[in-house]
Amino acid sequence: MVALAHRPQGFGLIAWVQNTLETIRATRARYAAFSRAYAELNQMGDDELAEYGLHRSDLVDMAWRQVDARG
């Protein structure tokens, strides 16, 4: 019988579950950052958006760009 302690890291079910959970956490954090950025942009009025040359349809792309820029 092979002990789990002797297995290389990064292989097996435990590593897969850990990687999957980390991916889920990172995805949820990224979406939460998007939601905050979108809510902030969505508070701007149409006139204020127009001053910046933006339309409401641009807000989703702008929010994702803000999330990506923060890294």
mmCIF file as Biopython writes it, N, C-alpha, C and O atoms, coordinates in Angstrom:
data_model
#
loop_
_atom_site.group_PDB
_atom_site.id
_atom_site.type_symbol
_atom_site.label_atom_id
_atom_site.label_alt_id
_atom_site.label_comp_id
_atom_site.label_asym_id
_atom_site.label_entity_id
_atom_site.label_seq_id
_atom_site.pdbx_PDB_ins_code
_atom_site.Cartn_x
_atom_site.Cartn_y
_atom_site.Cartn_z
_atom_site.occupancy
_atom_site.B_iso_or_equiv
_atom_site.auth_seq_id
_atom_site.auth_asym_id
_atom_site.pdbx_PDB_model_num
ATOM 1   N N  . MET A ? 1  ? 0.842   -1.176 0.000   1.0 0.0 1  A 1 
ATOM 2   C CA . MET A ? 1  ? 0.000   0.000  0.000   1.0 0.0 1  A 1 
ATOM 3   C C  . MET A ? 1  ? 0.892   1.245  0.000   1.0 0.0 1  A 1 
ATOM 4   O O  . MET A ? 1  ? 1.870   1.307  0.744   1.0 0.0 1  A 1 
ATOM 5   N N  . VAL A ? 2  ? 0.560   2.224  -0.823  1.0 0.0 2  A 1 
ATOM 6   C CA . VAL A ? 2  ? 1.353   3.451  -0.938  1.0 0.0 2  A 1 
ATOM 7   C C  . VAL A ? 2  ? 0.747   4.509  -0.027  1.0 0.0 2  A 1 
ATOM 8   O O  . VAL A ? 2  ? -0.455  4.770  -0.076  1.0 0.0 2  A 1 
ATOM 9   N N  . ALA A ? 3  ? 1.575   5.105  0.792   1.0 0.0 3  A 1 
ATOM 10  C CA . ALA A ? 3  ? 1.108   6.165  1.696   1.0 0.0 3  A 1 
ATOM 11  C C  . ALA A ? 3  ? 0.968   7.464  0.910   1.0 0.0 3  A 1 
ATOM 12  O O  . ALA A ? 3  ? 1.762   7.738  0.011   1.0 0.0 3  A 1 
ATOM 13  N N  . LEU A ? 4  ? -0.025  8.249  1.244   1.0 0.0 4  A 1 
ATOM 14  C CA . LEU A ? 4  ? -0.238  9.520  0.562   1.0 0.0 4  A 1 
ATOM 15  C C  . LEU A ? 4  ? 0.919   10.480 0.758   1.0 0.0 4  A 1 
ATOM 16  O O  . LEU A ? 4  ? 1.183   11.309 -0.113  1.0 0.0 4  A 1 
ATOM 17  N N  . ALA A ? 5  ? 1.612   10.388 1.879   1.0 0.0 5  A 1 
ATOM 18  C CA . ALA A ? 5  ? 2.709   11.304 2.166   1.0 0.0 5  A 1 
ATOM 19  C C  . ALA A ? 5  ? 3.847   11.150 1.171   1.0 0.0 5  A 1 
ATOM 20  O O  . ALA A ? 5  ? 4.639   12.076 0.997   1.0 0.0 5  A 1 
ATOM 21  N N  . HIS A ? 6  ? 3.946   9.996  0.515   1.0 0.0 6  A 1 
ATOM 22  C CA . HIS A ? 6  ? 5.046   9.746  -0.422  1.0 0.0 6  A 1 
ATOM 23  C C  . HIS A ? 6  ? 4.705   10.118 -1.856  1.0 0.0 6  A 1 
ATOM 24  O O  . HIS A ? 6  ? 5.555   10.016 -2.741  1.0 0.0 6  A 1 
ATOM 25  N N  . ARG A ? 7  ? 3.486   10.543 -2.093  1.0 0.0 7  A 1 
ATOM 26  C CA . ARG A ? 7  ? 3.090   10.926 -3.440  1.0 0.0 7  A 1 
ATOM 27  C C  . ARG A ? 7  ? 3.613   12.319 -3.757  1.0 0.0 7  A 1 
ATOM 28  O O  . ARG A ? 7  ? 3.654   13.179 -2.877  1.0 0.0 7  A 1 
ATOM 29  N N  . PRO A ? 8  ? 4.009   12.548 -4.990  1.0 0.0 8  A 1 
ATOM 30  C CA . PRO A ? 8  ? 4.431   13.905 -5.369  1.0 0.0 8  A 1 
ATOM 31  C C  . PRO A ? 8  ? 3.259   14.870 -5.252  1.0 0.0 8  A 1 
ATOM 32  O O  . PRO A ? 8  ? 2.114   14.508 -5.519  1.0 0.0 8  A 1 
ATOM 33  N N  . GLN A ? 9  ? 3.555   16.087 -4.854  1.0 0.0 9  A 1 
ATOM 34  C CA . GLN A ? 9  ? 2.487   17.080 -4.752  1.0 0.0 9  A 1 
ATOM 35  C C  . GLN A ? 9  ? 1.993   17.433 -6.141  1.0 0.0 9  A 1 
ATOM 36  O O  . GLN A ? 9  ? 2.746   17.386 -7.114  1.0 0.0 9  A 1 
ATOM 37  N N  . GLY A ? 10 ? 0.720   17.786 -6.222  1.0 0.0 10 A 1 
ATOM 38  C CA . GLY A ? 10 ? 0.143   18.174 -7.500  1.0 0.0 10 A 1 
ATOM 39  C C  . GLY A ? 10 ? -0.542  17.035 -8.223  1.0 0.0 10 A 1 
ATOM 40  O O  . GLY A ? 10 ? -1.075  17.235 -9.314  1.0 0.0 10 A 1 
ATOM 41  N N  . PHE A ? 11 ? -0.542  15.839 -7.640  1.0 0.0 11 A 1 
ATOM 42  C CA . PHE A ? 11 ? -1.172  14.690 -8.268  1.0 0.0 11 A 1 
ATOM 43  C C  . PHE A ? 11 ? -2.232  14.120 -7.345  1.0 0.0 11 A 1 
ATOM 44  O O  . PHE A ? 11 ? -2.162  14.287 -6.127  1.0 0.0 11 A 1 
ATOM 45  N N  . GLY A ? 12 ? -3.185  13.467 -7.912  1.0 0.0 12 A 1 
ATOM 46  C CA . GLY A ? 12 ? -4.169  12.761 -7.127  1.0 0.0 12 A 1 
ATOM 47  C C  . GLY A ? 12 ? -5.412  13.570 -6.835  1.0 0.0 12 A 1 
ATOM 48  O O  . GLY A ? 12 ? -5.533  14.740 -7.198  1.0 0.0 12 A 1 
ATOM 49  N N  . LEU A ? 13 ? -6.320  12.905 -6.173  1.0 0.0 13 A 1 
ATOM 50  C CA . LEU A ? 13 ? -7.622  13.474 -5.882  1.0 0.0 13 A 1 
ATOM 51  C C  . LEU A ? 13 ? -7.541  14.682 -4.949  1.0 0.0 13 A 1 
ATOM 52  O O  . LEU A ? 13 ? -8.236  15.675 -5.161  1.0 0.0 13 A 1 
ATOM 53  N N  . ILE A ? 14 ? -6.704  14.603 -3.930  1.0 0.0 14 A 1 
ATOM 54  C CA . ILE A ? 14 ? -6.608  15.703 -2.965  1.0 0.0 14 A 1 
ATOM 55  C C  . ILE A ? 14 ? -6.118  16.979 -3.649  1.0 0.0 14 A 1 
ATOM 56  O O  . ILE A ? 14 ? -6.660  18.059 -3.417  1.0 0.0 14 A 1 
ATOM 57  N N  . ALA A ? 15 ? -5.112  16.854 -4.476  1.0 0.0 15 A 1 
ATOM 58  C CA . ALA A ? 15 ? -4.599  18.022 -5.197  1.0 0.0 15 A 1 
ATOM 59  C C  . ALA A ? 15 ? -5.642  18.578 -6.149  1.0 0.0 15 A 1 
ATOM 60  O O  . ALA A ? 15 ? -5.777  19.793 -6.295  1.0 0.0 15 A 1 
ATOM 61  N N  . TRP A ? 16 ? -6.385  17.680 -6.799  1.0 0.0 16 A 1 
ATOM 62  C CA . TRP A ? 16 ? -7.425  18.129 -7.721  1.0 0.0 16 A 1 
ATOM 63  C C  . TRP A ? 16 ? -8.506  18.912 -6.978  1.0 0.0 16 A 1 
ATOM 64  O O  . TRP A ? 16 ? -8.952  19.961 -7.441  1.0 0.0 16 A 1 
ATOM 65  N N  . VAL A ? 17 ? -8.921  18.396 -5.829  1.0 0.0 17 A 1 
ATOM 66  C CA . VAL A ? 17 ? -9.946  19.083 -5.034  1.0 0.0 17 A 1 
ATOM 67  C C  . VAL A ? 17 ? -9.424  20.433 -4.558  1.0 0.0 17 A 1 
ATOM 68  O O  . VAL A ? 17 ? -10.147 21.427 -4.613  1.0 0.0 17 A 1 
ATOM 69  N N  . GLN A ? 18 ? -8.184  20.482 -4.092  1.0 0.0 18 A 1 
ATOM 70  C CA . GLN A ? 18 ? -7.603  21.750 -3.641  1.0 0.0 18 A 1 
ATOM 71  C C  . GLN A ? 18 ? -7.535  22.755 -4.784  1.0 0.0 18 A 1 
ATOM 72  O O  . GLN A ? 18 ? -7.874  23.924 -4.603  1.0 0.0 18 A 1 
ATOM 73  N N  . ASN A ? 19 ? -7.104  22.312 -5.944  1.0 0.0 19 A 1 
ATOM 74  C CA . ASN A ? 19 ? -7.027  23.204 -7.110  1.0 0.0 19 A 1 
ATOM 75  C C  . ASN A ? 19 ? -8.411  23.689 -7.530  1.0 0.0 19 A 1 
ATOM 76  O O  . ASN A ? 19 ? -8.593  24.856 -7.878  1.0 0.0 19 A 1 
ATOM 77  N N  . THR A ? 20 ? -9.370  22.794 -7.493  1.0 0.0 20 A 1 
ATOM 78  C CA . THR A ? 20 ? -10.740 23.165 -7.855  1.0 0.0 20 A 1 
ATOM 79  C C  . THR A ? 20 ? -11.303 24.196 -6.881  1.0 0.0 20 A 1 
ATOM 80  O O  . THR A ? 20 ? -11.913 25.178 -7.302  1.0 0.0 20 A 1 
ATOM 81  N N  . LEU A ? 21 ? -11.104 23.981 -5.596  1.0 0.0 21 A 1 
ATOM 82  C CA . LEU A ? 21 ? -11.588 24.937 -4.592  1.0 0.0 21 A 1 
ATOM 83  C C  . LEU A ? 21 ? -10.902 26.293 -4.740  1.0 0.0 21 A 1 
ATOM 84  O O  . LEU A ? 21 ? -11.548 27.331 -4.603  1.0 0.0 21 A 1 
ATOM 85  N N  . GLU A ? 22 ? -9.610  26.291 -5.017  1.0 0.0 22 A 1 
ATOM 86  C CA . GLU A ? 22 ? -8.895  27.554 -5.209  1.0 0.0 22 A 1 
ATOM 87  C C  . GLU A ? 22 ? -9.416  28.295 -6.444  1.0 0.0 22 A 1 
ATOM 88  O O  . GLU A ? 22 ? -9.554  29.518 -6.423  1.0 0.0 22 A 1 
ATOM 89  N N  . THR A ? 23 ? -9.703  27.561 -7.507  1.0 0.0 23 A 1 
ATOM 90  C CA . THR A ? 23 ? -10.260 28.172 -8.714  1.0 0.0 23 A 1 
ATOM 91  C C  . THR A ? 23 ? -11.630 28.774 -8.428  1.0 0.0 23 A 1 
ATOM 92  O O  . THR A ? 23 ? -11.937 29.869 -8.899  1.0 0.0 23 A 1 
ATOM 93  N N  . ILE A ? 24 ? -12.450 28.070 -7.665  1.0 0.0 24 A 1 
ATOM 94  C CA . ILE A ? 24 ? -13.774 28.590 -7.301  1.0 0.0 24 A 1 
ATOM 95  C C  . ILE A ? 24 ? -13.636 29.856 -6.463  1.0 0.0 24 A 1 
ATOM 96  O O  . ILE A ? 24 ? -14.343 30.835 -6.700  1.0 0.0 24 A 1 
ATOM 97  N N  . ARG A ? 25 ? -12.732 29.846 -5.487  1.0 0.0 25 A 1 
ATOM 98  C CA . ARG A ? 25 ? -12.518 31.039 -4.652  1.0 0.0 25 A 1 
ATOM 99  C C  . ARG A ? 25 ? -12.069 32.230 -5.495  1.0 0.0 25 A 1 
ATOM 100 O O  . ARG A ? 25 ? -12.577 33.339 -5.336  1.0 0.0 25 A 1 
ATOM 101 N N  . ALA A ? 26 ? -11.120 31.991 -6.383  1.0 0.0 26 A 1 
ATOM 102 C CA . ALA A ? 26 ? -10.604 33.075 -7.223  1.0 0.0 26 A 1 
ATOM 103 C C  . ALA A ? 26 ? -11.685 33.619 -8.148  1.0 0.0 26 A 1 
ATOM 104 O O  . ALA A ? 26 ? -11.777 34.829 -8.356  1.0 0.0 26 A 1 
ATOM 105 N N  . THR A ? 27 ? -12.497 32.734 -8.699  1.0 0.0 27 A 1 
ATOM 106 C CA . THR A ? 27 ? -13.583 33.156 -9.592  1.0 0.0 27 A 1 
ATOM 107 C C  . THR A ? 27 ? -14.617 33.975 -8.843  1.0 0.0 27 A 1 
ATOM 108 O O  . THR A ? 27 ? -15.091 34.993 -9.348  1.0 0.0 27 A 1 
ATOM 109 N N  . ARG A ? 28 ? -14.972 33.535 -7.634  1.0 0.0 28 A 1 
ATOM 110 C CA . ARG A ? 28 ? -15.943 34.282 -6.831  1.0 0.0 28 A 1 
ATOM 111 C C  . ARG A ? 28 ? -15.392 35.653 -6.443  1.0 0.0 28 A 1 
ATOM 112 O O  . ARG A ? 28 ? -16.127 36.640 -6.456  1.0 0.0 28 A 1 
ATOM 113 N N  . ALA A ? 29 ? -14.107 35.724 -6.099  1.0 0.0 29 A 1 
ATOM 114 C CA . ALA A ? 29 ? -13.497 37.010 -5.738  1.0 0.0 29 A 1 
ATOM 115 C C  . ALA A ? 29 ? -13.477 37.950 -6.940  1.0 0.0 29 A 1 
ATOM 116 O O  . ALA A ? 29 ? -13.737 39.146 -6.808  1.0 0.0 29 A 1 
ATOM 117 N N  . ARG A ? 30 ? -13.169 37.400 -8.106  1.0 0.0 30 A 1 
ATOM 118 C CA . ARG A ? 30 ? -13.126 38.219 -9.317  1.0 0.0 30 A 1 
ATOM 119 C C  . ARG A ? 30 ? -14.527 38.745 -9.660  1.0 0.0 30 A 1 
ATOM 120 O O  . ARG A ? 30 ? -14.683 39.907 -10.035 1.0 0.0 30 A 1 
ATOM 121 N N  . TYR A ? 31 ? -15.535 37.890 -9.528  1.0 0.0 31 A 1 
ATOM 122 C CA . TYR A ? 31 ? -16.901 38.325 -9.812  1.0 0.0 31 A 1 
ATOM 123 C C  . TYR A ? 31 ? -17.382 39.348 -8.784  1.0 0.0 31 A 1 
ATOM 124 O O  . TYR A ? 31 ? -18.118 40.272 -9.132  1.0 0.0 31 A 1 
ATOM 125 N N  . ALA A ? 32 ? -16.982 39.196 -7.543  1.0 0.0 32 A 1 
ATOM 126 C CA . ALA A ? 32 ? -17.359 40.175 -6.510  1.0 0.0 32 A 1 
ATOM 127 C C  . ALA A ? 32 ? -16.738 41.537 -6.842  1.0 0.0 32 A 1 
ATOM 128 O O  . ALA A ? 32 ? -17.388 42.572 -6.687  1.0 0.0 32 A 1 
ATOM 129 N N  . ALA A ? 33 ? -15.485 41.534 -7.297  1.0 0.0 33 A 1 
ATOM 130 C CA . ALA A ? 33 ? -14.827 42.786 -7.693  1.0 0.0 33 A 1 
ATOM 131 C C  . ALA A ? 33 ? -15.552 43.408 -8.886  1.0 0.0 33 A 1 
ATOM 132 O O  . ALA A ? 33 ? -15.726 44.625 -8.946  1.0 0.0 33 A 1 
ATOM 133 N N  . PHE A ? 34 ? -15.974 42.566 -9.836  1.0 0.0 34 A 1 
ATOM 134 C CA . PHE A ? 34 ? -16.740 43.067 -10.981 1.0 0.0 34 A 1 
ATOM 135 C C  . PHE A ? 34 ? -18.046 43.701 -10.513 1.0 0.0 34 A 1 
ATOM 136 O O  . PHE A ? 34 ? -18.412 44.786 -10.965 1.0 0.0 34 A 1 
ATOM 137 N N  . SER A ? 35 ? -18.740 43.029 -9.617  1.0 0.0 35 A 1 
ATOM 138 C CA . SER A ? 35 ? -20.028 43.540 -9.128  1.0 0.0 35 A 1 
ATOM 139 C C  . SER A ? 35 ? -19.877 44.897 -8.458  1.0 0.0 35 A 1 
ATOM 140 O O  . SER A ? 35 ? -20.704 45.788 -8.652  1.0 0.0 35 A 1 
ATOM 141 N N  . ARG A ? 36 ? -18.812 45.052 -7.664  1.0 0.0 36 A 1 
ATOM 142 C CA . ARG A ? 36 ? -18.565 46.351 -7.012  1.0 0.0 36 A 1 
ATOM 143 C C  . ARG A ? 36 ? -18.258 47.427 -8.052  1.0 0.0 36 A 1 
ATOM 144 O O  . ARG A ? 36 ? -18.783 48.538 -7.972  1.0 0.0 36 A 1 
ATOM 145 N N  . ALA A ? 37 ? -17.415 47.102 -9.021  1.0 0.0 37 A 1 
ATOM 146 C CA . ALA A ? 37 ? -17.053 48.079 -10.049 1.0 0.0 37 A 1 
ATOM 147 C C  . ALA A ? 37 ? -18.273 48.465 -10.887 1.0 0.0 37 A 1 
ATOM 148 O O  . ALA A ? 37 ? -18.475 49.639 -11.194 1.0 0.0 37 A 1 
ATOM 149 N N  . TYR A ? 38 ? -19.078 47.479 -11.250 1.0 0.0 38 A 1 
ATOM 150 C CA . TYR A ? 38 ? -20.275 47.758 -12.046 1.0 0.0 38 A 1 
ATOM 151 C C  . TYR A ? 38 ? -21.264 48.619 -11.265 1.0 0.0 38 A 1 
ATOM 152 O O  . TYR A ? 38 ? -21.837 49.559 -11.818 1.0 0.0 38 A 1 
ATOM 153 N N  . ALA A ? 39 ? -21.467 48.310 -9.995  1.0 0.0 39 A 1 
ATOM 154 C CA . ALA A ? 39 ? -22.394 49.092 -9.171  1.0 0.0 39 A 1 
ATOM 155 C C  . ALA A ? 39 ? -21.935 50.544 -9.080  1.0 0.0 39 A 1 
ATOM 156 O O  . ALA A ? 39 ? -22.744 51.470 -9.138  1.0 0.0 39 A 1 
ATOM 157 N N  . GLU A ? 40 ? -20.620 50.727 -8.935  1.0 0.0 40 A 1 
ATOM 158 C CA . GLU A ? 40 ? -20.075 52.088 -8.851  1.0 0.0 40 A 1 
ATOM 159 C C  . GLU A ? 40 ? -20.310 52.845 -10.158 1.0 0.0 40 A 1 
ATOM 160 O O  . GLU A ? 40 ? -20.740 53.998 -10.143 1.0 0.0 40 A 1 
ATOM 161 N N  . LEU A ? 41 ? -20.030 52.202 -11.276 1.0 0.0 41 A 1 
ATOM 162 C CA . LEU A ? 41 ? -20.235 52.848 -12.574 1.0 0.0 41 A 1 
ATOM 163 C C  . LEU A ? 41 ? -21.716 53.084 -12.854 1.0 0.0 41 A 1 
ATOM 164 O O  . LEU A ? 41 ? -22.081 54.099 -13.449 1.0 0.0 41 A 1 
ATOM 165 N N  . ASN A ? 42 ? -22.560 52.165 -12.435 1.0 0.0 42 A 1 
ATOM 166 C CA . ASN A ? 42 ? -23.988 52.256 -12.703 1.0 0.0 42 A 1 
ATOM 167 C C  . ASN A ? 42 ? -24.652 53.391 -11.928 1.0 0.0 42 A 1 
ATOM 168 O O  . ASN A ? 42 ? -25.757 53.813 -12.269 1.0 0.0 42 A 1 
ATOM 169 N N  . GLN A ? 43 ? -23.982 53.886 -10.887 1.0 0.0 43 A 1 
ATOM 170 C CA . GLN A ? 43 ? -24.525 55.015 -10.134 1.0 0.0 43 A 1 
ATOM 171 C C  . GLN A ? 43 ? -24.423 56.324 -10.903 1.0 0.0 43 A 1 
ATOM 172 O O  . GLN A ? 43 ? -25.107 57.294 -10.579 1.0 0.0 43 A 1 
ATOM 173 N N  . MET A ? 44 ? -23.574 56.350 -11.915 1.0 0.0 44 A 1 
ATOM 174 C CA . MET A ? 44 ? -23.415 57.564 -12.708 1.0 0.0 44 A 1 
ATOM 175 C C  . MET A ? 44 ? -24.663 57.774 -13.563 1.0 0.0 44 A 1 
ATOM 176 O O  . MET A ? 44 ? -25.254 56.822 -14.072 1.0 0.0 44 A 1 
ATOM 177 N N  . GLY A ? 45 ? -25.048 59.038 -13.708 1.0 0.0 45 A 1 
ATOM 178 C CA . GLY A ? 45 ? -26.194 59.373 -14.549 1.0 0.0 45 A 1 
ATOM 179 C C  . GLY A ? 45 ? -25.807 59.361 -16.016 1.0 0.0 45 A 1 
ATOM 180 O O  . GLY A ? 45 ? -24.624 59.358 -16.357 1.0 0.0 45 A 1 
ATOM 181 N N  . ASP A ? 46 ? -26.807 59.355 -16.878 1.0 0.0 46 A 1 
ATOM 182 C CA . ASP A ? 46 ? -26.556 59.336 -18.315 1.0 0.0 46 A 1 
ATOM 183 C C  . ASP A ? 46 ? -25.761 60.557 -18.769 1.0 0.0 46 A 1 
ATOM 184 O O  . ASP A ? 46 ? -24.892 60.446 -19.634 1.0 0.0 46 A 1 
ATOM 185 N N  . ASP A ? 47 ? -26.054 61.717 -18.189 1.0 0.0 47 A 1 
ATOM 186 C CA . ASP A ? 47 ? -25.316 62.932 -18.552 1.0 0.0 47 A 1 
ATOM 187 C C  . ASP A ? 47 ? -23.852 62.822 -18.144 1.0 0.0 47 A 1 
ATOM 188 O O  . ASP A ? 47 ? -22.956 63.205 -18.897 1.0 0.0 47 A 1 
ATOM 189 N N  . GLU A ? 48 ? -23.624 62.301 -16.961 1.0 0.0 48 A 1 
ATOM 190 C CA . GLU A ? 48 ? -22.256 62.131 -16.471 1.0 0.0 48 A 1 
ATOM 191 C C  . GLU A ? 48 ? -21.485 61.129 -17.341 1.0 0.0 48 A 1 
ATOM 192 O O  . GLU A ? 48 ? -20.311 61.343 -17.645 1.0 0.0 48 A 1 
ATOM 193 N N  . LEU A ? 49 ? -22.136 60.053 -17.731 1.0 0.0 49 A 1 
ATOM 194 C CA . LEU A ? 49 ? -21.499 59.080 -18.624 1.0 0.0 49 A 1 
ATOM 195 C C  . LEU A ? 49 ? -21.166 59.723 -19.967 1.0 0.0 49 A 1 
ATOM 196 O O  . LEU A ? 49 ? -20.094 59.491 -20.526 1.0 0.0 49 A 1 
ATOM 197 N N  . ALA A ? 50 ? -22.090 60.529 -20.477 1.0 0.0 50 A 1 
ATOM 198 C CA . ALA A ? 50 ? -21.878 61.186 -21.767 1.0 0.0 50 A 1 
ATOM 199 C C  . ALA A ? 50 ? -20.685 62.138 -21.720 1.0 0.0 50 A 1 
ATOM 200 O O  . ALA A ? 50 ? -19.987 62.305 -22.720 1.0 0.0 50 A 1 
ATOM 201 N N  . GLU A ? 51 ? -20.445 62.766 -20.561 1.0 0.0 51 A 1 
ATOM 202 C CA . GLU A ? 51 ? -19.282 63.643 -20.415 1.0 0.0 51 A 1 
ATOM 203 C C  . GLU A ? 51 ? -17.980 62.884 -20.653 1.0 0.0 51 A 1 
ATOM 204 O O  . GLU A ? 51 ? -17.004 63.452 -21.143 1.0 0.0 51 A 1 
ATOM 205 N N  . TYR A ? 52 ? -17.970 61.610 -20.309 1.0 0.0 52 A 1 
ATOM 206 C CA . TYR A ? 52 ? -16.783 60.775 -20.506 1.0 0.0 52 A 1 
ATOM 207 C C  . TYR A ? 52 ? -16.820 60.019 -21.827 1.0 0.0 52 A 1 
ATOM 208 O O  . TYR A ? 52 ? -15.939 59.206 -22.109 1.0 0.0 52 A 1 
ATOM 209 N N  . GLY A ? 53 ? -17.828 60.284 -22.627 1.0 0.0 53 A 1 
ATOM 210 C CA . GLY A ? 53 ? -17.957 59.611 -23.910 1.0 0.0 53 A 1 
ATOM 211 C C  . GLY A ? 53 ? -18.420 58.171 -23.775 1.0 0.0 53 A 1 
ATOM 212 O O  . GLY A ? 53 ? -18.128 57.332 -24.627 1.0 0.0 53 A 1 
ATOM 213 N N  . LEU A ? 54 ? -19.143 57.890 -22.698 1.0 0.0 54 A 1 
ATOM 214 C CA . LEU A ? 54 ? -19.605 56.527 -22.437 1.0 0.0 54 A 1 
ATOM 215 C C  . LEU A ? 54 ? -21.116 56.431 -22.547 1.0 0.0 54 A 1 
ATOM 216 O O  . LEU A ? 54 ? -21.839 57.418 -22.407 1.0 0.0 54 A 1 
ATOM 217 N N  . HIS A ? 55 ? -21.561 55.236 -22.798 1.0 0.0 55 A 1 
ATOM 218 C CA . HIS A ? 55 ? -22.988 54.925 -22.809 1.0 0.0 55 A 1 
ATOM 219 C C  . HIS A ? 55 ? -23.191 53.799 -21.799 1.0 0.0 55 A 1 
ATOM 220 O O  . HIS A ? 55 ? -22.254 53.075 -21.463 1.0 0.0 55 A 1 
ATOM 221 N N  . ARG A ? 56 ? -24.398 53.664 -21.332 1.0 0.0 56 A 1 
ATOM 222 C CA . ARG A ? 56 ? -24.687 52.634 -20.332 1.0 0.0 56 A 1 
ATOM 223 C C  . ARG A ? 56 ? -24.296 51.239 -20.814 1.0 0.0 56 A 1 
ATOM 224 O O  . ARG A ? 56 ? -23.938 50.380 -20.009 1.0 0.0 56 A 1 
ATOM 225 N N  . SER A ? 57 ? -24.364 51.014 -22.120 1.0 0.0 57 A 1 
ATOM 226 C CA . SER A ? 57 ? -24.002 49.703 -22.673 1.0 0.0 57 A 1 
ATOM 227 C C  . SER A ? 57 ? -22.504 49.416 -22.553 1.0 0.0 57 A 1 
ATOM 228 O O  . SER A ? 57 ? -22.078 48.275 -22.732 1.0 0.0 57 A 1 
ATOM 229 N N  . ASP A ? 58 ? -21.708 50.437 -22.253 1.0 0.0 58 A 1 
ATOM 230 C CA . ASP A ? 58 ? -20.261 50.261 -22.086 1.0 0.0 58 A 1 
ATOM 231 C C  . ASP A ? 58 ? -19.872 49.818 -20.680 1.0 0.0 58 A 1 
ATOM 232 O O  . ASP A ? 58 ? -18.720 49.451 -20.448 1.0 0.0 58 A 1 
ATOM 233 N N  . LEU A ? 59 ? -20.803 49.845 -19.751 1.0 0.0 59 A 1 
ATOM 234 C CA . LEU A ? 59 ? -20.455 49.656 -18.335 1.0 0.0 59 A 1 
ATOM 235 C C  . LEU A ? 59 ? -19.921 48.267 -18.016 1.0 0.0 59 A 1 
ATOM 236 O O  . LEU A ? 59 ? -19.011 48.132 -17.199 1.0 0.0 59 A 1 
ATOM 237 N N  . VAL A ? 60 ? -20.469 47.234 -18.645 1.0 0.0 60 A 1 
ATOM 238 C CA . VAL A ? 60 ? -19.990 45.878 -18.361 1.0 0.0 60 A 1 
ATOM 239 C C  . VAL A ? 60 ? -18.524 45.745 -18.758 1.0 0.0 60 A 1 
ATOM 240 O O  . VAL A ? 60 ? -17.710 45.244 -17.983 1.0 0.0 60 A 1 
ATOM 241 N N  . ASP A ? 61 ? -18.188 46.195 -19.966 1.0 0.0 61 A 1 
ATOM 242 C CA . ASP A ? 61 ? -16.792 46.130 -20.417 1.0 0.0 61 A 1 
ATOM 243 C C  . ASP A ? 61 ? -15.884 46.974 -19.526 1.0 0.0 61 A 1 
ATOM 244 O O  . ASP A ? 61 ? -14.776 46.554 -19.191 1.0 0.0 61 A 1 
ATOM 245 N N  . MET A ? 62 ? -16.345 48.151 -19.147 1.0 0.0 62 A 1 
ATOM 246 C CA . MET A ? 62 ? -15.536 49.021 -18.289 1.0 0.0 62 A 1 
ATOM 247 C C  . MET A ? 62 ? -15.296 48.382 -16.927 1.0 0.0 62 A 1 
ATOM 248 O O  . MET A ? 62 ? -14.195 48.475 -16.383 1.0 0.0 62 A 1 
ATOM 249 N N  . ALA A ? 63 ? -16.311 47.738 -16.376 1.0 0.0 63 A 1 
ATOM 250 C CA . ALA A ? 63 ? -16.162 47.098 -15.070 1.0 0.0 63 A 1 
ATOM 251 C C  . ALA A ? 63 ? -15.160 45.948 -15.148 1.0 0.0 63 A 1 
ATOM 252 O O  . ALA A ? 63 ? -14.318 45.806 -14.261 1.0 0.0 63 A 1 
ATOM 253 N N  . TRP A ? 64 ? -15.240 45.123 -16.199 1.0 0.0 64 A 1 
ATOM 254 C CA . TRP A ? 64 ? -14.272 44.030 -16.333 1.0 0.0 64 A 1 
ATOM 255 C C  . TRP A ? 64 ? -12.861 44.565 -16.546 1.0 0.0 64 A 1 
ATOM 256 O O  . TRP A ? 64 ? -11.902 44.003 -16.018 1.0 0.0 64 A 1 
ATOM 257 N N  . ARG A ? 65 ? -12.724 45.637 -17.306 1.0 0.0 65 A 1 
ATOM 258 C CA . ARG A ? 65 ? -11.393 46.239 -17.490 1.0 0.0 65 A 1 
ATOM 259 C C  . ARG A ? 65 ? -10.823 46.729 -16.160 1.0 0.0 65 A 1 
ATOM 260 O O  . ARG A ? 65 ? -9.631  46.574 -15.891 1.0 0.0 65 A 1 
ATOM 261 N N  . GLN A ? 66 ? -11.674 47.314 -15.341 1.0 0.0 66 A 1 
ATOM 262 C CA . GLN A ? 66 ? -11.236 47.784 -14.027 1.0 0.0 66 A 1 
ATOM 263 C C  . GLN A ? 66 ? -10.771 46.604 -13.170 1.0 0.0 66 A 1 
ATOM 264 O O  . GLN A ? 66 ? -9.753  46.701 -12.485 1.0 0.0 66 A 1 
ATOM 265 N N  . VAL A ? 67 ? -11.501 45.503 -13.204 1.0 0.0 67 A 1 
ATOM 266 C CA . VAL A ? 67 ? -11.117 44.306 -12.442 1.0 0.0 67 A 1 
ATOM 267 C C  . VAL A ? 67 ? -9.781  43.774 -12.960 1.0 0.0 67 A 1 
ATOM 268 O O  . VAL A ? 67 ? -8.894  43.451 -12.170 1.0 0.0 67 A 1 
ATOM 269 N N  . ASP A ? 68 ? -9.635  43.682 -14.276 1.0 0.0 68 A 1 
ATOM 270 C CA . ASP A ? 68 ? -8.405  43.162 -14.866 1.0 0.0 68 A 1 
ATOM 271 C C  . ASP A ? 68 ? -7.215  44.054 -14.580 1.0 0.0 68 A 1 
ATOM 272 O O  . ASP A ? 68 ? -6.103  43.561 -14.393 1.0 0.0 68 A 1 
ATOM 273 N N  . ALA A ? 69 ? -7.432  45.363 -14.543 1.0 0.0 69 A 1 
ATOM 274 C CA . ALA A ? 69 ? -6.342  46.300 -14.290 1.0 0.0 69 A 1 
ATOM 275 C C  . ALA A ? 69 ? -5.825  46.178 -12.857 1.0 0.0 69 A 1 
ATOM 276 O O  . ALA A ? 69 ? -4.640  46.382 -12.591 1.0 0.0 69 A 1 
ATOM 277 N N  . ARG A ? 70 ? -6.726  45.845 -11.945 1.0 0.0 70 A 1 
ATOM 278 C CA . ARG A ? 70 ? -6.323  45.710 -10.538 1.0 0.0 70 A 1 
ATOM 279 C C  . ARG A ? 70 ? -5.623  44.376 -10.298 1.0 0.0 70 A 1 
ATOM 280 O O  . ARG A ? 70 ? -4.916  44.200 -9.305  1.0 0.0 70 A 1 
ATOM 281 N N  . GLY A ? 71 ? -5.830  43.451 -11.211 1.0 0.0 71 A 1 
ATOM 282 C CA . GLY A ? 71 ? -5.125  42.213 -11.227 1.0 0.0 71 A 1 
ATOM 283 C C  . GLY A ? 71 ? -5.370  41.170 -10.282 1.0 0.0 71 A 1 
ATOM 284 O O  . GLY A ? 71 ? -4.731  40.120 -10.342 1.0 0.0 71 A 1 
#
